[in-house]
Amino acid sequence: MANHAAEEKPLRKMAEAFKDLANTLNSQTLDEAAKMEVAPFSHACTLVSPLFRCLGIAFKFAELDYVAKVGDLAEASKSITTLHTMMDQDIQANCVRKAGSHTRNLLRVKRGLDMVKVLFEEIIATEGNSLKDPASKAYTQVFAPYHGWAIRKAVSAGMYALPTRQQLMIKLNEDEDSARTQMQNYVASCETVISYIDKLFTTRDLGIDW
């Protein structure tokens, strides 16, 4: 039973995976372009999927989209080593903005990671048992600018079906203190990873607002 309980720590798993990614980036010397391999990145991203599921119907569309895009990156990792190589191949093939391109999918996965980061920041900063305000702020800040009216309307309606803070802790198999610690760890590490991905886009003049 103890082993089973240890396995069911999705928040801890994702925090540790992103800490490893951030450490990998931070350990590389300043005089070389930092490189991140697609395989460990896509694996870490799969560990975020359970969090979307815990949020219920409000983020169902985001969950389905995120899982599909991460799946594409995981498949790409079988033949492409690093994120920057993956993007450069799309640039050479002139398919960066085409639906289904690895680079386009990377940008959307990055937004999923960012949404979770903002959600955790809001949960950490607020009291009370409702997740409606933290989730609404995270969605509005990260996803809403890129979603049409119908999706925004559906998400708004789904906010009333969010789990409570206490219910979320139970689903994540954490108490308030341990959850706060793991959320803070994810936020700090994810900031490093997101900044790196943003730089991959901006240094190639691809932009990140599309």
N, CA and C of each residue as an Amber inpcrd file, in Angstrom:
protein
   630
   0.8260000  -1.2050000   0.0000000   0.0000000   0.0000000   0.0000000
   0.8570000   1.2510000   0.0000000   1.9600000   1.2080000   0.7540000
   2.8200000   2.3890000   0.8330000   3.4040000   2.7260000  -0.5290000
   3.8060000   1.6710000  -1.2610000   4.3680000   1.9130000  -2.5870000
   3.3280000   2.5140000  -3.5170000   2.0960000   2.0110000  -3.4130000
   1.0250000   2.5460000  -4.2590000   0.7920000   4.0200000  -3.9410000
   0.8050000   4.3580000  -2.6490000   0.5940000   5.7510000  -2.2480000
   1.7130000   6.6320000  -2.7830000   2.9340000   6.1090000  -2.7570000
   4.0660000   6.8870000  -3.2410000   3.9580000   7.1470000  -4.7370000
   3.3990000   6.1670000  -5.4510000   3.2600000   6.3200000  -6.8960000
   2.2300000   7.3790000  -7.2570000   1.2170000   7.5430000  -6.3990000
   0.1350000   8.4710000  -6.6990000   0.4160000   9.8600000  -6.1500000
   1.5130000  10.4260000  -6.5840000   1.8850000  11.7870000  -6.1790000
   2.1310000  12.6160000  -7.4470000   1.0920000  12.8700000  -8.2380000
   1.2910000  13.5430000  -9.5310000   1.9300000  14.9290000  -9.4120000
   1.5770000  15.6740000  -8.3720000   2.1440000  17.0130000  -8.2100000
   3.6410000  16.9350000  -7.9370000   4.0180000  16.0030000  -7.0890000
   5.4360000  15.8290000  -6.7590000   6.2220000  15.3710000  -7.9780000
   5.6480000  14.4590000  -8.7480000   6.3260000  13.9490000  -9.9450000
   6.5930000  15.0570000 -10.9510000   5.5760000  15.9090000 -11.1870000
   5.7660000  16.9640000 -12.1780000   6.7550000  18.0100000 -11.6780000
   6.7150000  18.3170000 -10.3790000   7.6470000  19.3000000  -9.8190000
   9.0860000  18.7990000  -9.9410000   9.2940000  17.5250000  -9.6400000
  10.6430000  16.9510000  -9.7150000  11.1360000  16.8850000 -11.1540000
  10.2440000  16.5520000 -12.0800000  10.6450000  16.4510000 -13.4850000
  11.0710000  17.8090000 -14.0360000  10.3380000  18.8600000 -13.6630000
  10.6960000  20.1930000 -14.1660000  11.9190000  20.7560000 -13.4520000
  12.1270000  20.3190000 -12.2270000  13.3660000  20.7040000 -11.5480000
  14.5570000  20.1170000 -12.2790000  14.4220000  18.8720000 -12.7310000
  15.4990000  18.2300000 -13.4930000  15.7650000  18.9830000 -14.8050000
  14.6820000  19.3910000 -15.4840000  14.8540000  20.1400000 -16.7360000
  15.5660000  21.4710000 -16.4740000  15.1290000  22.1730000 -15.4360000
  15.7370000  23.4730000 -15.1080000  17.2080000  23.2870000 -14.7380000
  17.5090000  22.2450000 -13.9770000  18.9040000  21.9840000 -13.5920000
  19.7580000  21.6980000 -14.8210000  19.1840000  20.9860000 -15.7790000
  19.9120000  20.6920000 -17.0140000  20.2680000  21.9750000 -17.7540000
  19.2980000  22.8860000 -17.8300000  19.5480000  24.1620000 -18.5000000
  20.5550000  25.0020000 -17.7200000  20.3980000  25.0480000 -16.4140000
  21.2610000  25.8940000 -15.5790000  22.6910000  25.3750000 -15.4970000
  22.8750000  24.0840000 -15.7620000  24.2130000  23.4840000 -15.6470000
  25.0580000  23.7130000 -16.8890000  24.4110000  24.1750000 -17.9660000
  25.1600000  24.3880000 -19.2060000  25.8670000  25.7350000 -19.1620000
  27.0690000  25.7630000 -19.7060000  27.9010000  26.9600000 -19.6010000
  27.3190000  28.1140000 -20.4020000  27.6700000  29.3060000 -19.9790000
  27.1020000  30.5040000 -20.5870000  27.6070000  30.7460000 -22.0010000
  28.7500000  30.1730000 -22.3510000  29.3100000  30.4520000 -23.6720000
  28.8280000  29.4760000 -24.7380000  27.8310000  28.6840000 -24.3940000
  27.2520000  27.8040000 -25.4040000  25.7340000  27.9400000 -25.3620000
  25.1050000  27.7150000 -26.4960000  23.6480000  27.7810000 -26.5470000
  23.0830000  26.5880000 -25.7830000  22.2700000  26.8790000 -24.7860000
  21.6810000  25.8080000 -23.9820000  20.8230000  24.9160000 -24.8650000
  20.9040000  23.6250000 -24.6080000  20.1460000  22.6720000 -25.4060000
  19.2870000  21.8000000 -24.4950000  18.0660000  21.5640000 -24.9300000
  17.1820000  20.6750000 -24.1880000  16.7370000  19.5470000 -25.1050000
  16.8720000  18.3290000 -24.6160000  16.4650000  17.1850000 -25.4190000
  14.9410000  17.0540000 -25.4240000  14.4210000  16.6000000 -26.5560000
  12.9700000  16.4890000 -26.7150000  12.4010000  15.4100000 -25.7940000
  13.1130000  14.3030000 -25.6410000  12.5850000  13.1670000 -24.8750000
  12.3010000  13.5040000 -23.4060000  13.2780000  14.0230000 -22.6450000
  12.9830000  14.3500000 -21.2440000  11.9780000  15.4840000 -21.1100000
  11.9860000  16.4170000 -22.0670000  11.0150000  17.5050000 -22.0260000
   9.5960000  16.9610000 -22.2140000   9.4030000  16.1300000 -23.2290000
   8.0570000  15.6010000 -23.4850000   7.6030000  14.6920000 -22.3480000
   8.5300000  13.9580000 -21.7530000   8.1700000  13.1050000 -20.6170000
   7.7050000  13.9520000 -19.4400000   8.4270000  15.0210000 -19.1430000
   8.0280000  15.9070000 -18.0450000   6.6430000  16.4920000 -18.3110000
   6.3920000  16.8360000 -19.5590000   5.0990000  17.4290000 -19.9210000
   3.9530000  16.4420000 -19.7310000   4.2120000  15.1450000 -19.9550000
   3.1500000  14.1530000 -19.7610000   2.7400000  14.0980000 -18.2910000
   3.6450000  14.4380000 -17.4040000   3.3530000  14.3780000 -15.9670000
   2.4500000  15.5150000 -15.5110000   2.2580000  16.5100000 -16.3810000
   1.3680000  17.6290000 -16.0650000  -0.0840000  17.2830000 -16.4220000
  -0.2680000  16.3200000 -17.3090000  -1.6170000  15.9710000 -17.7750000
  -2.5980000  15.6410000 -16.6530000  -2.1860000  14.8960000 -15.6140000
  -3.1410000  14.6000000 -14.5380000  -3.6920000  15.8410000 -13.8490000
  -2.9150000  16.9050000 -13.8170000  -3.3920000  18.1440000 -13.1900000
  -4.5750000  18.6980000 -13.9640000  -4.4930000  18.6900000 -15.3010000
  -5.6160000  19.1450000 -16.1250000  -6.8570000  18.3010000 -15.8510000
  -6.6540000  16.9910000 -15.7390000  -7.7880000  16.1060000 -15.4760000
  -8.4320000  16.4150000 -14.1300000  -7.6150000  16.7590000 -13.1500000
  -8.1390000  17.0820000 -11.8150000  -9.0400000  18.3130000 -11.8350000
  -8.8480000  19.1830000 -12.8140000  -9.6170000  20.4390000 -12.8610000
 -11.0010000  20.2510000 -13.4790000 -11.2360000  19.0980000 -14.1080000
 -12.5770000  18.7930000 -14.5720000 -12.9570000  19.4270000 -15.8980000
 -14.2470000  19.6100000 -16.0950000 -14.8280000  19.9870000 -17.3890000
 -14.3660000  21.3550000 -17.8830000 -14.0570000  22.2610000 -16.9720000
 -13.6540000  23.6110000 -17.3810000 -12.4220000  23.5850000 -18.2830000
 -11.5340000  22.6540000 -18.0180000 -10.2910000  22.6020000 -18.7800000
 -10.2050000  21.3460000 -19.6520000 -11.3740000  20.7700000 -19.9770000
 -11.3860000  19.5500000 -20.7840000 -10.7900000  19.7950000 -22.1740000
 -11.1810000  20.9100000 -22.7900000 -10.6370000  21.2160000 -24.1130000
  -9.1280000  21.3980000 -24.0310000  -8.6760000  22.1250000 -23.0100000
  -7.2400000  22.3600000 -22.8420000  -6.5100000  21.0460000 -22.6130000
  -7.1250000  20.1550000 -21.8410000  -6.5080000  18.8610000 -21.5600000
  -6.3470000  18.0420000 -22.8400000  -7.4160000  17.9390000 -23.6210000
  -7.3650000  17.1480000 -24.8530000  -6.3310000  17.7080000 -25.8190000
  -6.3060000  19.0250000 -25.9620000  -5.3590000  19.6740000 -26.8580000
  -3.9280000  19.4660000 -26.3700000  -3.7310000  19.6590000 -25.0750000
  -2.4030000  19.5240000 -24.4800000  -1.8750000  18.0990000 -24.6390000
  -2.6940000  17.1180000 -24.3030000  -2.2710000  15.7190000 -24.3730000
  -1.8880000  15.3400000 -25.8100000  -2.6680000  15.7990000 -26.7790000
  -2.3760000  15.4940000 -28.1820000  -1.0450000  16.1140000 -28.6220000
  -0.8300000  17.3580000 -28.2270000   0.4060000  18.0510000 -28.6210000
   1.6300000  17.4290000 -27.9520000   1.5060000  17.0610000 -26.6840000
   2.6200000  16.4050000 -25.9930000   2.9160000  15.0570000 -26.6490000
   1.8690000  14.3610000 -27.0490000   2.0410000  13.0860000 -27.7290000
   2.8410000  13.2340000 -29.0150000   2.5850000  14.3110000 -29.7340000
   3.3280000  14.5740000 -30.9630000   4.8080000  14.7980000 -30.6700000
   5.0940000  15.5590000 -29.6180000   6.4960000  15.8310000 -29.2610000
   7.1920000  14.5450000 -28.8060000   6.4620000  13.7040000 -28.0750000
   7.0330000  12.4320000 -27.6350000   7.3830000  11.5590000 -28.8410000
   6.5090000  11.5570000 -29.8430000   6.7630000  10.8050000 -31.0680000
   7.9660000  11.3830000 -31.8100000   8.0500000  12.7140000 -31.8410000
   9.1670000  13.3800000 -32.5250000  10.4990000  13.0340000 -31.8560000
  10.4730000  12.8200000 -30.5420000  11.7120000  12.5530000 -29.7980000
  12.3850000  11.2550000 -30.2370000  11.6410000  10.3990000 -30.9250000
  12.2200000   9.1340000 -31.3960000  13.2260000   9.3530000 -32.5260000
  13.0990000  10.4790000 -33.2220000  13.9970000  10.7250000 -34.3560000
  14.7070000  12.0840000 -34.2830000  14.2910000  12.9430000 -33.3520000
  14.8990000  14.2730000 -33.2190000  15.4160000  14.4260000 -31.7910000
  16.6650000  14.8610000 -31.6620000  17.3010000  14.8760000 -30.3430000
  16.9100000  16.0860000 -29.4960000  17.0610000  17.2970000 -30.0530000
  16.8700000  18.4990000 -29.2430000  15.7390000  19.3730000 -29.7800000
  15.2230000  20.2330000 -28.9070000  14.1450000  21.1520000 -29.3060000
  14.6110000  22.1100000 -30.3930000  15.8330000  22.6120000 -30.2690000
  16.2660000  23.5930000 -31.2710000  16.4630000  22.9410000 -32.6410000
  16.9010000  21.6880000 -32.6720000  17.0060000  20.9650000 -33.9470000
  15.6190000  20.7390000 -34.5450000  14.6750000  20.3760000 -33.7010000
  13.2900000  20.1580000 -34.1320000  12.7190000  21.4150000 -34.7860000
  12.9400000  22.5660000 -34.1540000  12.4250000  23.8210000 -34.6900000
  13.1310000  24.2030000 -35.9840000  14.4350000  24.0160000 -36.0200000
  15.1940000  24.3720000 -37.2270000  14.7630000  23.5210000 -38.4230000
  14.4130000  22.2700000 -38.1820000  13.9210000  21.4170000 -39.2670000
  12.5860000  21.9300000 -39.7940000  11.7180000  22.3960000 -38.9120000
  10.4330000  22.9630000 -39.3450000  10.6440000  24.2480000 -40.1340000
  11.6100000  25.0500000 -39.6940000  11.9150000  26.2930000 -40.4200000
  12.3920000  25.9700000 -41.8350000  13.2750000  24.9950000 -41.9490000
  13.7960000  24.6000000 -43.2620000  12.6940000  24.0340000 -44.1600000
  11.7230000  23.3680000 -43.5320000  10.6170000  22.7780000 -44.2920000
   9.4930000  23.7880000 -44.5210000   9.6620000  25.0040000 -43.9790000
   8.6750000  26.0800000 -44.1320000   7.2790000  25.6480000 -43.6430000
   7.2590000  24.9820000 -42.4740000   5.9830000  24.4920000 -41.9700000
   5.7260000  24.8890000 -40.5160000   6.4810000  25.8890000 -40.0280000
   6.4080000  26.2610000 -38.6140000   4.9800000  26.5080000 -38.1500000
   4.2180000  27.2980000 -38.9250000   2.8780000  27.6940000 -38.4900000
   1.7770000  26.7740000 -39.0060000   2.1500000  25.7250000 -39.6850000
   1.1300000  24.8030000 -40.1920000   0.6000000  23.9230000 -39.0590000
  -0.7050000  23.6500000 -39.0980000  -1.3140000  22.7810000 -38.0920000
  -0.5980000  21.4320000 -38.0670000  -0.2350000  20.9960000 -36.8790000
   0.4380000  19.7150000 -36.7450000   1.9510000  19.7870000 -36.7310000
   2.5240000  20.9570000 -37.0070000   3.9820000  21.0450000 -36.9810000
   4.4690000  20.9130000 -35.5360000   5.6570000  20.3590000 -35.3820000
   6.2060000  20.1730000 -34.0330000   6.4020000  21.5230000 -33.3390000
   6.8290000  22.5210000 -34.0910000   7.0770000  23.8370000 -33.4960000
   5.7810000  24.4760000 -33.0100000   4.7430000  24.3700000 -33.8110000
   3.4360000  24.9020000 -33.4000000   2.9350000  24.1720000 -32.1560000
   3.1210000  22.8620000 -32.1340000   2.6940000  22.0740000 -30.9810000
   3.4970000  22.4310000 -29.7320000   4.7900000  22.6930000 -29.9160000
   5.6380000  23.1000000 -28.7950000   5.1250000  24.3960000 -28.1630000
   4.7370000  25.3400000 -29.0020000   4.2310000  26.6160000 -28.4970000
   2.9650000  26.4050000 -27.6690000   2.1070000  25.5170000 -28.1190000
   0.8570000  25.2600000 -27.4000000   1.0870000  24.4580000 -26.1130000
   2.0430000  23.5670000 -26.1380000   2.4010000  22.8580000 -24.9040000
   2.9710000  23.8580000 -23.8940000   3.7990000  24.7560000 -24.3810000
   4.3680000  25.7830000 -23.4930000   3.2710000  26.5950000 -22.8220000
   2.2070000  26.9110000 -23.5550000   1.0860000  27.6500000 -22.9540000
   0.3970000  26.8240000 -21.8720000   0.2880000  25.5170000 -22.0800000
  -0.2970000  24.6540000 -21.0620000   0.5300000  24.6800000 -19.7800000
   1.8460000  24.6070000 -19.9360000   2.7410000  24.6720000 -18.7820000
   2.6080000  26.0200000 -18.0750000   2.4910000  27.0760000 -18.8680000
   2.3720000  28.4230000 -18.3240000   1.0580000  28.5980000 -17.5650000
  -0.0220000  28.0330000 -18.1060000  -1.3150000  28.1270000 -17.4350000
  -1.2550000  27.4760000 -16.0520000  -0.6320000  26.3080000 -15.9800000
  -0.5020000  25.6150000 -14.6990000   0.3700000  26.4280000 -13.7450000
   1.4110000  27.0400000 -14.2740000   2.2870000  27.8760000 -13.4420000
   1.5150000  29.0410000 -12.8270000   0.7310000  29.7360000 -13.6480000
  -0.0490000  30.8690000 -13.1510000  -1.1120000  30.3910000 -12.1610000
  -1.7370000  29.2490000 -12.4570000  -2.7230000  28.6860000 -11.5390000
  -2.0960000  28.4290000 -10.1750000  -0.9250000  27.8200000 -10.1610000
  -0.2480000  27.5370000  -8.8900000   0.1180000  28.8320000  -8.1690000
   0.6000000  29.8180000  -8.9130000   0.9400000  31.1060000  -8.2990000
  -0.2720000  31.7100000  -7.6070000  -1.4220000  31.6190000  -8.2680000
  -2.6540000  32.1840000  -7.7070000  -3.1390000  31.3800000  -6.4960000
  -3.0200000  30.0600000  -6.5690000  -3.4240000  29.2210000  -5.4340000
  -2.5500000  29.5280000  -4.2180000  -1.2540000  29.6580000  -4.4530000
  -0.3200000  29.9690000  -3.3650000  -0.6340000  31.3240000  -2.7340000
  -1.0370000  32.2790000  -3.5670000  -1.2300000  33.6580000  -3.1020000
  -2.5930000  33.9020000  -2.4730000  -3.5180000  32.9600000  -2.5950000
  -4.8750000  33.2000000  -2.1110000  -5.2690000  32.2240000  -1.0120000
  -6.2290000  32.6340000  -0.2160000  -6.8100000  31.7640000   0.8030000
  -8.1940000  31.3430000   0.3230000  -8.8590000  30.5380000   1.1140000
 -10.2080000  30.1250000   0.7430000 -10.2230000  28.8060000   0.0060000
 -11.3880000  28.2030000  -0.0520000 -11.5200000  26.8510000  -0.5830000
 -11.9000000  26.8110000  -2.0600000 -12.2640000  27.9610000  -2.6380000
 -12.6810000  27.9860000  -4.0410000 -11.4820000  28.1680000  -4.9650000
 -11.4920000  27.4400000  -6.0660000 -10.4370000  27.5800000  -7.0750000
 -10.8920000  28.4310000  -8.2580000 -12.1120000  28.9580000  -8.1780000
 -12.6720000  29.6770000  -9.3190000 -11.8200000  30.8950000  -9.7040000
 -11.4520000  31.7070000  -8.7390000 -10.6570000  32.8940000  -9.0610000
  -9.2660000  32.5340000  -9.5860000  -8.5270000  31.6560000  -8.9070000
  -7.2100000  31.2750000  -9.4480000  -7.2990000  30.6850000 -10.8540000
  -8.2780000  29.8040000 -11.0740000  -8.4050000  29.1610000 -12.3830000
  -8.8390000  30.1610000 -13.4520000  -9.7460000  31.0670000 -13.0950000
 -10.2150000  32.0790000 -14.0450000  -9.0810000  33.0070000 -14.4480000
  -8.2730000  33.4140000 -13.4830000  -7.1460000  34.3040000 -13.7770000
  -6.1240000  33.6080000 -14.6700000  -5.8490000  32.3530000 -14.3570000
  -4.8740000  31.6120000 -15.1590000  -5.3620000  31.4370000 -16.5930000
  -6.6350000  31.0910000 -16.7500000  -7.1930000  30.9000000 -18.0890000
  -7.2000000  32.2240000 -18.8580000  -7.6630000  33.2810000 -18.2120000
  -7.7650000  34.5840000 -18.8680000  -6.4040000  35.0990000 -19.3030000
  -5.4070000  34.8840000 -18.4850000  -4.0730000  35.4020000 -18.7750000
  -3.3710000  34.6250000 -19.8800000  -3.5320000  33.3050000 -19.8750000
  -2.7230000  32.4710000 -20.7750000  -3.4760000  31.9870000 -22.0100000
  -4.6660000  31.4350000 -21.8300000  -5.3720000  30.7860000 -22.9330000
  -6.3720000  31.6710000 -23.6600000  -7.1190000  32.4810000 -22.9120000
  -8.2530000  33.2180000 -23.4870000  -7.9100000  34.0270000 -24.7390000
  -6.7430000  34.6910000 -24.7940000  -6.4360000  35.4870000 -25.9920000
  -6.3800000  34.6760000 -27.2850000  -6.2290000  33.3600000 -27.1680000
  -6.0740000  32.5130000 -28.3510000  -7.2860000  31.6220000 -28.6100000
  -8.3160000  31.7490000 -27.7750000  -9.5190000  30.9280000 -27.9180000
 -10.6810000  31.7630000 -28.4550000 -11.5110000  31.1340000 -29.2760000
 -12.6950000  31.8030000 -29.7990000 -13.7800000  31.9120000 -28.7350000
 -14.8430000  32.6050000 -29.1050000 -15.9190000  32.8940000 -28.1560000
 -16.5370000  31.6180000 -27.5930000 -16.7770000  30.6140000 -28.4380000
 -17.4630000  29.3970000 -27.9960000 -16.6600000  28.6660000 -26.9180000
 -15.3540000  28.5770000 -27.1130000 -14.5140000  27.8840000 -26.1270000
 -14.4590000  28.6920000 -24.8300000 -14.3010000  30.0130000 -24.9390000
 -14.2600000  30.8540000 -23.7330000 -15.5560000  30.7290000 -22.9470000
 -16.6770000  30.6640000 -23.6560000 -17.9870000  30.5300000 -23.0070000
 -18.0830000  29.1890000 -22.2790000 -17.6280000  28.1200000 -22.9200000
 -17.6830000  26.7890000 -22.3160000 -16.7930000  26.7120000 -21.0780000
 -15.6130000  27.3110000 -21.1620000 -14.7080000  27.3220000 -20.0110000
 -15.3270000  28.0910000 -18.8570000 -15.9320000  29.2290000 -19.1640000
 -16.5700000  30.0390000 -18.1250000 -17.6520000  29.2520000 -17.4040000
 -18.4550000  28.5250000 -18.1690000 -19.5190000  27.7190000 -17.5730000
 -18.9380000  26.5890000 -16.7250000 -17.8360000  26.0180000 -17.1950000
 -17.2300000  24.9030000 -16.4890000 -16.5480000  25.2850000 -15.1890000
 -16.2650000  26.5870000 -15.0180000 -15.6100000  27.0460000 -13.7930000
 -16.4350000  26.7150000 -12.5510000 -17.7430000  26.5930000 -12.7300000
 -18.6040000  26.3050000 -11.5810000 -18.5270000  24.8350000 -11.1690000
 -17.8810000  24.0220000 -11.9770000 -17.7410000  22.5970000 -11.6590000
 -16.3200000  22.2510000 -11.2010000 -15.4950000  23.2740000 -10.9800000
 -14.1360000  23.0260000 -10.5080000 -14.1620000  22.3360000  -9.1480000
 -13.1700000  21.5090000  -8.8670000 -13.0750000  20.9560000  -7.5140000
 -12.7440000  22.0870000  -6.5340000 -13.0300000  21.8730000  -5.2680000
 -12.5950000  22.8350000  -4.2670000 -11.1000000  22.6610000  -4.0430000
 -10.5180000  23.5950000  -3.3540000  -9.0940000  23.5000000  -3.0260000
  -8.8160000  22.1970000  -2.2680000  -9.6730000  21.8990000  -1.3010000
  -9.4980000  20.6890000  -0.5060000  -9.6300000  19.4380000  -1.3670000
 -10.5960000  19.4300000  -2.2720000 -10.7770000  18.2880000  -3.1640000
  -9.5650000  18.1010000  -4.0770000  -8.9870000  19.2130000  -4.5410000
  -7.8020000  19.1380000  -5.3910000  -6.6400000  18.5210000  -4.6210000
  -6.4690000  18.9380000  -3.3700000  -5.3860000  18.3850000  -2.5520000
  -5.5490000  16.8740000  -2.3940000  -6.7830000  16.4440000  -2.1860000
  -7.0470000  15.0090000  -2.0300000  -6.7130000  14.2650000  -3.3190000
  -7.1210000  14.8330000  -4.4650000  -6.8330000  14.1990000  -5.7590000
  -5.3280000  14.1020000  -6.0130000  -4.5950000  15.1020000  -5.5430000
  -3.1480000  15.1310000  -5.7450000  -2.4040000  14.3650000  -4.6550000
  -3.1530000  13.8680000  -3.6600000  -2.5760000  13.1110000  -2.5530000
  -1.5460000  13.9430000  -1.7870000  -1.8990000  15.1870000  -1.5220000
  -1.0360000  16.1000000  -0.7730000  -1.8580000  16.8050000   0.3050000
  -1.1760000  17.2960000   1.3400000  -1.8520000  18.1990000   2.2700000
  -1.5030000  19.6290000   1.8580000  -2.0520000  20.6010000   2.5390000
  -1.8720000  22.0070000   2.1400000  -0.3940000  22.4070000   2.0990000
   0.3550000  22.0220000   3.1190000   1.7630000  22.4290000   3.1950000
   2.6090000  21.7500000   2.1230000   2.4210000  20.4460000   1.9400000
   3.2280000  19.7420000   0.9440000   2.8660000  20.1970000  -0.4650000
   1.5720000  20.4590000  -0.6910000   1.1480000  20.9380000  -2.0100000
   1.7550000  22.3010000  -2.3080000   1.7430000  23.1770000  -1.3240000
   2.3190000  24.5190000  -1.5150000   3.8000000  24.4220000  -1.8870000
   4.5110000  23.5410000  -1.1880000   5.9460000  23.3710000  -1.4740000
   6.1660000  22.8800000  -2.8930000   5.4080000  21.8740000  -3.3130000
   5.5820000  21.3160000  -4.6540000   5.1530000  22.3060000  -5.7350000
   4.0930000  23.0690000  -5.4540000   3.6630000  24.0960000  -6.4070000
   4.7410000  25.1620000  -6.5690000   5.3310000  25.5800000  -5.4670000
   6.4070000  26.5770000  -5.5310000   7.6010000  26.0340000  -6.3180000
   7.9070000  24.7560000  -6.1050000   9.0160000  24.1360000  -6.8400000
   8.7320000  24.1170000  -8.3410000   7.5050000  23.7630000  -8.7090000
   7.1350000  23.7330000 -10.1260000   7.2120000  25.1370000 -10.7280000
   6.6560000  26.1170000 -10.0180000   6.6450000  27.4960000 -10.5230000
   8.0600000  27.9780000 -10.8200000   8.9770000  27.7510000  -9.8840000
  10.3610000  28.2200000 -10.0570000  11.0440000  27.5140000 -11.2300000
  10.8990000  26.2060000 -11.3030000  11.5590000  25.4410000 -12.3660000
  10.9200000  25.7020000 -13.7220000   9.5910000  25.7840000 -13.7340000
   8.8780000  25.9910000 -14.9950000   9.2080000  27.3590000 -15.5930000
   9.4430000  28.3420000 -14.7380000   9.8210000  29.6750000 -15.2160000
  11.0930000  29.5880000 -16.0530000  12.0550000  28.8070000 -15.5850000
  13.3040000  28.6210000 -16.3220000  13.0560000  27.9460000 -17.6710000
  12.2210000  26.9150000 -17.6630000  11.9330000  26.1640000 -18.8870000
  11.1610000  27.0220000 -19.8840000  10.1550000  27.7440000 -19.4130000
   9.3480000  28.5940000 -20.2930000  10.2010000  29.7050000 -20.9040000
  11.0610000  30.3000000 -20.0960000  11.9380000  31.3620000 -20.6160000
  12.8470000  30.8240000 -21.7070000  13.3250000  29.6070000 -21.5130000
  14.1770000  28.9730000 -22.5170000  13.4090000  28.7530000 -23.8180000
  12.1980000  28.2430000 -23.7110000  11.3960000  27.9890000 -24.9170000
  11.0550000  29.3020000 -25.6210000  10.6670000  30.3060000 -24.8580000
  10.3810000  31.6190000 -25.4570000  11.5920000  32.1280000 -26.2400000
  12.7750000  31.9290000 -25.6760000  14.0030000  32.3810000 -26.3390000
  14.2430000  31.6160000 -27.6340000  13.9120000  30.3220000 -27.6370000
  14.0420000  29.5460000 -28.8680000  13.2100000  30.1640000 -29.9910000
  12.0350000  30.6490000 -29.6460000  11.1480000  31.2610000 -30.6390000
  11.6260000  32.6570000 -31.0370000  11.9430000  33.4770000 -30.0490000
  12.2740000  34.8750000 -30.3500000  13.6100000  35.0060000 -31.0840000
  14.5870000  34.1600000 -30.7590000  15.8790000  34.2480000 -31.4430000
  15.7860000  33.7740000 -32.8930000  14.7080000  33.0820000 -33.2230000
  14.4730000  32.6540000 -34.6050000  13.4340000  33.5400000 -35.3010000
  13.1000000  34.6500000 -34.6440000  12.1250000  35.6120000 -35.1910000
  10.7850000  34.9590000 -35.5010000  10.3880000  34.0090000 -34.6780000
   9.1200000  33.3190000 -34.8980000   7.9730000  33.9600000 -34.1010000
   8.3270000  34.6860000 -33.0320000   7.2890000  35.2600000 -32.1780000
   6.6270000  34.1740000 -31.3540000   5.8610000  34.5910000 -30.3350000
   5.1900000  33.6110000 -29.4710000   3.7090000  33.9030000 -29.3350000
   3.2100000  34.9200000 -30.0350000   1.7970000  35.3090000 -29.9110000
   0.9940000  34.9030000 -31.1450000   0.9770000  33.6090000 -31.4130000
   0.2010000  33.1140000 -32.5570000  -0.3110000  31.7270000 -32.2580000
